[in-house]
């Protein structure tokens, strides 16, 4: 890969750091250095998007067409550092870059064929003000840079947030988000194939709640894309 003069100059004036080890990145490296990138456990779900561990979370509960996640998410690992940089340390730029990376990975296997648009999982207005951005929307925008699909960032609205779901079991998680979302600006989405986009999925409860609301739109179809998939 050829590195431009301007990229080299920017790296000289303001060195970029690896999200994993914090060492200086070379001009031809992206978010992670070559060494750390080897430790990011990719799922390869996009190679079989109809039948994989993420897709199976929805079987018999909410009808979806396909599902993919970029990497496995595990606490206290490199994958957690990447996600936490986006959610808690203001790295909005990382969210878009990861979205582009995921789109490149999925596009190689035809994952986006027939999909009409991207719908990011929304935040409540309070959490949006506190964070300054919705990481799922930025991931979706990064994906849109590659796919040129529209982002319907106002299709859904989050009307409640009941706190962290980390310590809840699967039934409690589903109950916690059962009525957390509603349709907002869904005009023109009838009959479309929509890709729900989020950062990390564990039990799938949040995405199930979003998908259930979107399925109120006549003839709509739903697929799922997340950066991280937590191993249970």
C-alpha positions as CSV (number, residue, x, y, z in Angstrom):
1,X,0.0,0.0,0.0
2,X,1.4,3.4,-1.0
3,X,1.5,5.9,1.8
4,X,0.9,9.6,0.8
5,X,3.2,12.4,1.7
6,X,0.4,14.0,3.8
7,X,-0.2,10.8,5.8
8,X,3.5,10.6,6.6
9,X,3.6,14.3,7.6
10,X,0.5,13.9,9.9
11,X,2.1,10.9,11.5
12,X,5.3,12.8,12.1
13,X,3.5,15.8,13.6
14,X,0.9,13.9,15.6
15,X,1.8,10.2,16.0
16,X,-1.1,7.8,16.0
17,X,-1.2,5.1,18.7
18,X,-2.3,1.5,18.5
19,X,-5.6,0.9,20.4
20,X,-4.1,-2.2,21.9
21,X,-0.5,-1.6,23.0
22,X,-0.4,2.2,22.6
23,X,2.8,1.9,20.6
24,X,3.2,4.3,17.7
25,X,1.6,3.1,14.4
26,X,3.4,3.0,11.2
27,X,1.9,5.1,8.3
28,X,0.5,1.9,6.7
29,X,-1.2,0.6,9.8
30,X,-4.8,1.5,10.8
31,X,-6.3,1.2,14.3
32,X,-4.1,-1.6,15.5
33,X,-0.4,-2.4,15.0
34,X,0.4,-5.5,13.0
35,X,1.2,-7.4,16.2
36,X,-2.1,-6.5,18.0
37,X,-4.2,-7.1,14.9
38,X,-3.2,-10.7,15.0
39,X,-4.8,-11.1,18.4
40,X,-8.2,-9.7,17.4
41,X,-10.3,-12.9,17.1
42,X,-12.4,-12.5,14.0
43,X,-15.7,-14.5,13.8
44,X,-16.0,-15.0,10.0
45,X,-19.8,-15.1,10.5
46,X,-20.2,-13.2,7.2
47,X,-19.1,-16.4,5.4
48,X,-22.3,-18.1,6.6
49,X,-24.7,-15.4,7.7
50,X,-27.8,-17.6,7.8
51,X,-26.5,-20.1,10.3
52,X,-23.9,-18.9,12.9
53,X,-23.9,-18.4,16.7
54,X,-25.2,-14.8,16.3
55,X,-28.0,-15.7,13.9
56,X,-29.1,-18.6,16.2
57,X,-29.8,-16.2,19.0
58,X,-32.9,-15.0,17.1
59,X,-34.2,-18.4,15.9
60,X,-37.8,-19.0,17.1
61,X,-37.9,-15.5,18.6
62,X,-37.6,-12.9,15.9
63,X,-37.4,-13.6,12.2
64,X,-34.2,-12.3,10.6
65,X,-32.6,-12.9,7.2
66,X,-28.9,-13.0,8.1
67,X,-26.5,-11.9,10.8
68,X,-22.7,-11.1,11.1
69,X,-20.3,-9.8,13.7
70,X,-16.7,-8.7,13.1
71,X,-14.9,-10.1,16.1
72,X,-15.5,-12.0,19.3
73,X,-15.9,-9.8,22.4
74,X,-14.4,-10.9,25.6
75,X,-13.8,-8.8,28.8
76,X,-10.3,-7.7,29.6
77,X,-9.0,-8.5,26.1
78,X,-8.0,-6.5,23.0
79,X,-11.6,-6.6,21.7
80,X,-12.8,-5.0,24.9
81,X,-10.2,-2.2,24.7
82,X,-11.4,-1.5,21.1
83,X,-15.1,-1.3,22.1
84,X,-14.4,0.7,25.3
85,X,-12.4,3.3,23.4
86,X,-15.5,4.0,21.4
87,X,-18.1,3.8,24.2
88,X,-16.3,5.4,27.1
89,X,-13.2,7.3,25.9
90,X,-14.7,9.5,23.1
91,X,-13.1,7.8,20.2
92,X,-15.9,8.5,17.7
93,X,-13.3,8.2,14.9
94,X,-12.7,4.6,15.8
95,X,-16.4,3.7,15.5
96,X,-16.5,4.9,11.8
97,X,-13.2,3.2,11.0
98,X,-14.5,-0.1,12.5
99,X,-17.7,0.3,10.5
100,X,-15.7,0.6,7.3
101,X,-13.6,-2.4,8.3
102,X,-16.7,-4.5,9.0
103,X,-18.3,-3.5,5.7
104,X,-15.2,-4.5,3.8
105,X,-15.2,-7.9,5.5
106,X,-18.9,-8.5,4.9
107,X,-19.0,-7.2,1.3
108,X,-16.4,-9.8,0.3
109,X,-19.1,-12.5,0.9
110,X,-22.1,-10.7,-0.6
111,X,-23.6,-9.9,2.8
112,X,-25.2,-6.6,1.7
113,X,-26.9,-8.0,-1.4
114,X,-30.6,-7.0,-1.3
115,X,-30.2,-4.8,1.8
116,X,-31.9,-1.4,1.4
117,X,-30.6,0.6,4.3
118,X,-28.9,0.6,7.7
119,X,-30.7,1.3,11.0
120,X,-28.5,2.0,14.1
121,X,-29.7,1.1,17.5
122,X,-30.6,4.4,19.1
123,X,-29.6,5.9,22.5
124,X,-31.9,7.9,24.8
125,X,-31.6,11.6,24.4
126,X,-29.9,11.9,27.8
127,X,-27.2,9.3,27.0
128,X,-26.7,10.9,23.6
129,X,-26.1,14.3,25.2
130,X,-23.7,12.8,27.8
131,X,-21.6,10.8,25.2
132,X,-21.9,13.4,22.4
133,X,-22.6,10.7,19.8
134,X,-24.3,7.4,19.2
135,X,-21.6,4.8,18.5
136,X,-24.0,2.5,16.6
137,X,-24.9,5.4,14.3
138,X,-21.2,6.1,13.6
139,X,-20.5,2.4,12.9
140,X,-23.4,2.5,10.5
141,X,-22.0,5.6,8.8
142,X,-18.7,3.9,8.4
143,X,-20.4,1.0,6.8
144,X,-22.3,3.4,4.5
145,X,-19.0,4.8,3.3
146,X,-18.3,1.4,1.8
147,X,-21.7,0.2,0.8
148,X,-23.3,3.6,-0.2
149,X,-26.5,2.5,1.6
150,X,-28.7,5.1,3.4
151,X,-28.6,5.3,7.1
152,X,-32.0,5.6,8.7
153,X,-30.9,7.0,12.0
154,X,-34.3,8.3,13.0
155,X,-36.3,5.2,12.1
156,X,-36.2,4.1,15.8
157,X,-36.4,6.1,19.0
158,X,-35.3,4.8,22.4
159,X,-37.8,6.0,25.0
160,X,-36.3,4.4,28.1
161,X,-33.1,3.2,29.6
162,X,-33.2,1.0,32.6
163,X,-29.5,0.9,33.3
164,X,-26.8,-1.6,32.6
165,X,-27.8,-5.1,31.7
166,X,-24.5,-6.7,32.6
167,X,-25.7,-8.5,35.7
168,X,-29.1,-9.5,34.4
169,X,-29.9,-13.0,33.1
170,X,-31.3,-13.5,29.6
171,X,-35.0,-13.3,30.7
172,X,-34.4,-10.1,32.7
173,X,-32.5,-8.5,29.8
174,X,-35.5,-9.1,27.4
175,X,-37.9,-7.7,29.9
176,X,-35.7,-4.7,30.5
177,X,-35.8,-3.6,26.9
178,X,-39.2,-5.0,25.9
179,X,-40.8,-1.5,25.6
180,X,-37.7,0.6,25.3
181,X,-38.1,1.4,21.6
182,X,-40.7,2.8,19.2
183,X,-41.0,3.7,15.6
184,X,-40.1,7.4,14.9
185,X,-39.6,8.3,11.3
186,X,-40.4,5.1,9.4
187,X,-42.1,6.6,6.3
188,X,-40.9,5.0,3.1
189,X,-39.6,1.9,4.8
190,X,-42.4,-0.4,3.8
191,X,-41.1,-3.5,2.1
192,X,-37.5,-2.7,2.7
193,X,-34.7,-5.0,3.9
194,X,-33.1,-3.2,6.9
195,X,-29.8,-4.0,8.5
196,X,-29.9,-3.3,12.3
197,X,-26.4,-2.1,13.5
198,X,-25.1,-2.2,17.0
199,X,-21.7,-2.3,18.7
200,X,-21.8,-5.5,20.8
201,X,-24.3,-8.3,21.3
202,X,-24.5,-10.7,24.2
203,X,-27.9,-12.2,24.6
204,X,-29.4,-10.3,21.6
205,X,-32.2,-8.8,23.8
206,X,-31.7,-5.2,22.6
207,X,-31.6,-6.1,18.9
208,X,-34.6,-8.4,19.4
209,X,-36.6,-5.5,20.9
210,X,-35.5,-3.2,18.0
211,X,-36.3,-5.8,15.4
212,X,-39.7,-6.5,16.9
213,X,-40.6,-2.8,16.6
214,X,-39.3,-2.5,13.0
215,X,-41.4,-5.6,12.0
216,X,-44.5,-3.4,12.7
217,X,-43.7,-1.9,9.3
218,X,-45.5,-3.8,6.6
219,X,-43.4,-6.3,4.6
220,X,-40.2,-5.3,6.2
221,X,-37.3,-7.7,6.5
222,X,-34.5,-7.5,9.1
223,X,-30.8,-8.5,9.2
224,X,-28.2,-7.9,12.0
225,X,-24.7,-6.5,12.0
226,X,-22.6,-5.9,15.1
227,X,-18.9,-5.3,15.7
228,X,-18.6,-7.6,18.7
229,X,-20.2,-10.9,19.6
230,X,-19.8,-12.0,23.3
231,X,-19.1,-15.6,23.8
232,X,-21.6,-17.1,26.3
